[in-house]
């Protein structure tokens, strides 16, 4: 029976008391008070837990992959651009959008730190992007390339679980707002190719990677 990691969503006190304040001064944008931020983080937890099992289950079924770590900590730090390693998300999102932001970052984690390949561990020298270049033909920037599988899986979650195409459009509008051209190019590739085809390519690809890495000493 497949088990899923514990997702722990917490307010990152140290980041908010130092780096977030510096970012606030730089971009001239005020921070929420700690009390306001803590209330928002609680709403994030409530929104996420409603969908957690379904989303994690979908990602496992679609790819055949399991998370390498049993616990994944999500650090909420104001004004930070979302990152998957370490997993940091800002307080910019409303709770519903936060679910999509966290899904996006968790897909990054699943694809790079799983039961087949651990880029943060014994396979840190493995060039996973080279496999993706073979799967996803075209002259892509690195950012576009790594987001093709992420957006394909995310579209699968959105269409097959949420059944809500507006979430795709919302993500694109956010990317346009921040001028994220390369991310938008990956969405274009996914829509032209089809998310189901890309997901199947991924699942098959990780089987080949597993065979390639089998017996290779760390």
C-alpha positions, 0 to 999 in steps of 0.5 A: 500500500502506498503511503504519502509524506506528511505535509507540514505547513508552518510560518517561517519565523526566522525568515520573516523576521530577517529576510522578509523584512529586507525584501519589504524594504527593497520592494516597498511593500509592507508585511503582514503582522505575525498575527495576520500571517499566522491566521493566513497560514492556518487558512492555508492548512485548512484549504490544503488538507481538503485536497491533500490525499486526492492530489498526492494520490493522483501524482503517484498514480500518474507517474508511478513515483513515490516521494523519497522523504516521509515528511515535507516541510512547507515554509511560509515566508512573506514576499519570497518567490515560491521555491521547491528546494527548500520548499518556501511559499509566500503569503501572497496567495489566497487559500485556494490559489495556495493549493495550486502553488503548493501542488506546483512545488510538490510536483517539482519535489516528486520529480527530483527526489523520489524512489527512482532518482534522488538529485539531492542525495546519491544521484546529485550528479545525475543530469535529469534534464538530459532525459527530459530534453529527449522526451520534450523535443524543441529548443527550450530554455532550462526553465521552460524544459523543467516546467513542461512535466510540472505543468503537465502533471498540474494540468492533470490534477486541475482537469481530472481532479478539480475539473476546473479549467479556470485554474489553468487560466488563473495560473497563466494570468499570475505568470503574465503579471510577473513576466514569467515568459519561460513558464508560459512557454512551457504551458504552451508546449503542454497545451499543444502536445497534450498533458496526457501524452506528456504524463505517459512519457514521464511515467515511461521515462522514469522506468528507463531511468530506474533501469539505467540507475539499477546497480550503479553505486552511489 
